[in-house]
Amino acid sequence: MTKKPILILEAKNASADLEKREIVGQLAQYCYNMGVRYGILSNGKQWLFYNTFETSPDNRILWKIDITSSEKEKIIELFNLFSLDNIDKIDEAVKNYQNNILLEKLIEQKWEQNFSTIPKITDLLTKSIDTLLKKENSNLTIDKSRIHKFVERKISTLFNFTNQNFIENQEAIKIDQDKKDQENSVQITQSDSNYKSSPKKIKVTFPSGEILNYSNVTETFVNTIIKIGVENVRKLNLKSLGVDFISTVKHPRYHQRQIGKYYIMVKTSTLYKHRYLQEINRRLNLGLKIELV
């Protein structure tokens, strides 16, 4: 007895545009004719996973990756959908994958809402300790401002330790870069006990005297990178949230700003953006003055 096909894989030449209507249509026709829900298109470098039975055309492409630039972990996770353990229950595997993507988006949203700045973390911890104290010590008179100051001190100590590690790590990276002709990548870490409140804007002054200081932090951030040169910054191999800071492939989860063929990660706080510009300035020796205002 012949088993029913589960998946169709169609290989195209290296220059093929996998999202071209006729190419996707050809795969869809194969799937329809054989009654197969899922199909894969690949030109060797890019891979596109297609759901033939999805009623909405905009949702038929479940995911697409470029194996030369995507995160290793993400490539493994996606290709694991078609492992021997999952292929016979591919609907369930795809459903779990989509659930995890949604979960990551929601976690990111909650982080931005509640934990993306030191003041937000301080306020949340203050409320949490206040609630616990009131629950466990009903007769105690509680001054919330004292809790807030205590939390501020603790966070300052914590981030001061982290910041020292960051500085030491940067020095080690600089030495390593000198040895390896600056081929190593750097993961930027946000940590600075000197920030007393969340800054609103970034001001960048170039050696020529030109100043970039938009009311929108992202505009200042992106336009500074454009002026420096997107390709110059990309060669530094910086990482953001575990993925390439500048990529030629749009990330399915994180917010990016497209500049020509490149995508710049902008889903970061003002403090993160400040850190990135400082690191870029240091690595390229640009002589910029970068201020939080």
C-alpha positions in Angstrom: 0.0 0.0 0.0 1.4 3.4 -1.1 1.4 6.1 1.6 0.0 9.5 0.7 2.6 12.2 0.1 3.0 14.6 3.0 5.3 17.3 1.6 6.4 18.5 -1.8 9.9 20.0 -2.2 10.7 21.8 -5.4 14.2 22.9 -6.2 14.9 26.0 -8.3 18.0 27.5 -9.7 20.1 29.8 -7.5 18.9 33.0 -9.1 15.1 32.2 -8.9 12.8 34.6 -7.0 10.9 32.2 -4.8 8.0 34.6 -4.2 7.4 35.2 -7.9 3.8 34.5 -8.7 4.3 31.9 -11.3 6.9 30.0 -9.2 4.6 29.9 -6.2 1.7 29.0 -8.4 3.5 26.1 -9.9 4.2 24.6 -6.4 0.6 25.3 -5.4 -0.6 23.4 -8.5 1.6 20.4 -7.6 0.2 20.4 -4.1 -3.4 20.8 -5.2 -3.1 17.9 -7.7 -1.7 15.6 -5.1 -3.8 16.7 -2.2 -0.8 17.8 -0.2 -1.1 20.7 2.2 2.6 21.7 2.6 5.2 22.5 0.0 8.8 23.9 0.1 10.5 26.0 -2.5 14.3 26.3 -2.4 17.0 27.8 -4.6 19.7 26.4 -2.3 20.2 29.6 -0.3 16.6 30.6 0.4 13.8 28.3 1.6 10.1 29.1 1.6 7.5 27.0 3.4 4.1 27.1 1.8 0.6 26.1 3.1 -1.5 25.3 0.0 -4.8 25.0 1.9 -4.6 28.4 3.6 -7.6 30.4 2.4 -5.9 33.8 2.8 -3.2 34.3 0.1 -1.3 36.6 2.5 -0.9 33.8 5.0 0.1 30.9 2.7 3.8 31.5 3.1 4.3 30.2 6.7 8.0 31.2 6.8 11.0 31.9 4.7 14.7 31.9 5.6 18.1 32.5 4.1 20.5 29.8 5.4 23.5 32.0 4.7 22.3 34.8 7.0 19.6 33.5 9.4 20.3 32.5 13.0 21.6 29.0 13.3 19.1 28.2 16.0 16.2 29.4 13.9 17.3 27.3 10.9 17.5 24.2 13.1 14.1 24.9 14.6 12.4 25.4 11.2 14.0 22.4 9.5 13.2 20.3 12.6 9.5 20.6 11.5 10.4 18.1 8.7 12.4 15.6 10.9 11.5 11.9 10.9 9.9 12.5 14.4 7.7 15.3 13.1 6.9 14.5 9.5 4.0 12.2 10.3 2.5 14.8 12.6 3.5 17.9 10.6 0.2 19.7 11.2 0.8 19.5 15.0 4.5 20.5 14.6 3.5 23.5 12.4 0.8 24.6 14.9 3.3 24.4 17.8 5.8 26.4 15.8 3.2 29.1 15.0 2.2 29.2 18.7 5.8 29.7 19.7 6.2 32.6 17.2 3.1 34.2 18.7 4.3 33.6 22.2 7.6 35.3 21.5 5.8 38.3 20.0 3.7 38.6 23.1 6.7 38.2 25.4 8.4 41.0 23.5 5.4 43.2 23.9 5.2 42.6 27.6 8.9 43.3 27.9 8.6 46.6 26.1 5.6 47.6 28.2 7.0 46.6 31.6 10.7 45.9 31.6 12.4 47.8 28.8 13.9 50.6 31.0 15.4 50.7 34.5 12.6 53.0 35.8 10.0 50.5 34.6 11.8 47.6 36.3 12.2 49.7 39.5 8.5 50.6 39.6 7.4 47.0 39.0 9.7 45.6 41.7 8.6 48.3 44.1 4.9 47.4 43.6 5.7 43.7 44.0 7.6 44.1 47.3 4.9 46.5 48.5 2.2 43.9 47.8 4.2 41.1 49.5 4.9 43.2 52.6 1.2 44.2 53.0 0.2 40.6 52.6 2.7 39.2 55.2 2.7 42.2 57.6 -0.8 43.5 57.9 0.0 45.7 61.0 3.2 47.3 59.5 3.0 50.9 58.3 4.7 50.8 54.9 6.3 53.8 53.2 6.4 53.0 49.5 9.0 55.6 48.8 11.5 53.7 51.1 10.8 50.6 49.1 11.4 52.5 45.9 14.8 53.9 47.1 15.8 50.4 48.3 15.0 48.9 44.9 16.9 51.7 43.1 20.0 50.9 45.2 19.8 47.2 44.5 19.4 47.7 40.8 22.2 50.3 40.7 24.5 47.7 42.4 23.4 45.0 40.0 23.8 47.1 36.9 27.1 48.6 38.1 28.4 45.0 38.4 27.1 44.2 34.9 28.5 47.5 33.5 32.0 46.6 34.9 31.7 43.2 33.2 30.7 45.0 30.0 33.7 47.3 30.1 36.1 44.4 30.8 34.5 42.4 28.0 34.9 45.3 25.6 38.6 45.6 26.4 39.0 41.8 25.8 37.2 42.1 22.5 39.4 45.0 21.4 42.5 43.0 22.0 41.0 40.0 20.2 40.0 42.2 17.3 43.5 43.5 16.9 44.7 39.9 16.7 42.0 38.8 14.2 41.7 42.0 12.1 38.4 43.0 13.7 36.6 39.9 12.3 34.8 39.1 15.6 31.2 40.1 16.2 30.0 42.0 19.4 26.8 41.6 21.4 25.8 44.9 22.8 24.6 44.9 26.4 22.5 47.6 28.0 23.8 48.4 31.5 24.7 51.7 33.1 24.0 52.7 36.7 24.4 56.4 35.8 21.1 56.6 34.0 18.7 58.1 36.5 15.7 58.3 34.2 14.7 57.2 30.8 16.2 59.6 28.2 13.9 60.9 25.5 16.3 61.7 22.6 19.8 61.1 21.2 21.9 63.9 19.9 24.8 63.0 17.5 27.4 65.6 16.5 29.7 64.8 13.6 33.3 66.2 13.4 32.1 68.5 10.6 29.7 70.2 13.1 26.6 68.6 11.6 24.1 67.6 14.2 21.4 64.9 14.1 18.8 65.3 16.8 15.3 64.3 15.6 12.3 64.3 17.9 12.0 60.6 17.1 14.9 58.6 18.5 14.7 56.0 15.8 15.1 58.6 13.1 18.3 59.9 14.7 19.5 56.4 15.1 18.8 55.3 11.5 19.9 58.5 9.9 23.2 58.4 11.8 23.9 54.9 10.5 23.0 56.0 7.0 25.4 58.9 7.2 28.2 56.6 8.5 27.3 54.1 5.8 25.1 51.1 6.3 27.6 48.8 4.6 30.4 50.1 6.9 28.3 49.4 10.0 27.3 46.0 8.7 30.9 44.9 8.4 31.2 45.2 12.2 29.0 42.1 12.5 27.1 43.5 15.5 24.2 41.5 17.0 20.9 42.7 18.4 18.6 40.4 20.4 20.7 37.5 19.2 20.3 38.3 15.5 22.3 40.4 12.9 22.0 44.1 13.7 22.0 44.8 9.9 20.8 42.0 7.6 19.8 41.5 4.0 16.8 39.4 5.2 13.8 40.8 7.0 13.3 39.1 10.4 9.8 37.6 10.9 9.5 38.7 14.5 11.5 41.9 15.2 10.8 45.4 14.0 13.4 46.6 11.4 13.9 49.7 9.3 14.5 48.9 5.6 17.3 51.0 3.9 17.7 49.8 0.3 18.6 46.1 0.5 19.4 46.2 4.2 17.2 45.8 7.3 18.3 47.6 10.5 17.2 46.4 13.9 15.3 49.2 15.6 13.3 47.3 18.2 15.4 48.5 21.1 15.2 51.1 23.8 16.8 54.5 23.6 19.6 53.3 25.9 20.3 50.4 23.6 20.4 52.7 20.6 22.9 54.9 22.5 25.1 51.9 23.2 25.1 50.8 19.6 26.1 54.2 18.3 28.8 54.4 20.9 30.2 51.0 19.9 30.0 51.9 16.2 31.8 55.2 16.8 34.5 53.4 18.8 35.0 50.6 16.3 35.2 52.9 13.3 37.0 55.7 15.1 34.6 58.3 13.8 35.1 61.0 16.4 31.3 61.4 17.0 29.8 63.0 20.0 26.8 61.0 21.1 24.6 62.3 23.8 21.5 61.3 25.6 19.3 64.5 26.0 
